């Protein structure tokens, strides 16, 4: 059984020991993850074999394209509800 010992999350580098946990990969290698990445790992259902596969699985997703303009009905309704142009001049109260 191969052991890997780190004092920080192998994905983001978080070193706060209160937030760290270890997980076992498919290859029986144990790696350290912060709470956020451990949660993402458990929810993914994937079983990466190495740290590099794990990092690729959990990489920073903030770089993805902006999806706000793809037809989000709820977003459009909220924007309309809170914009200053909610009423036309013909619907303003006097």
C-alpha positions, 0 to 999 in steps of 0.5 A: 500500500503506497502512502503519500503524506502531505500537510496541505490539500493536494489540490489547492494547498490549504494547510489549515489542519482543521479543514484537512482530511485524507482520502484513499484513491483507487491505487490505495494511495492516500492523499490529503484534501481540504473540506471543500475538495473532499466534498467535491471528490465524494460527490463526483463518484469518480475514482482517480488513480493518482494525484494528478488525475484527482487534481484534474477532476477537482481543478478550479472551475471558476475559469469556465465561461460565463453562462448568465446569457444562455437563457436563464429564466430565473435569472432574467426574472430576478433581474427584471424584478429588481431593476430600476426599469420595472415599470414603463412610464404608462404604468407609473403610479401618480 
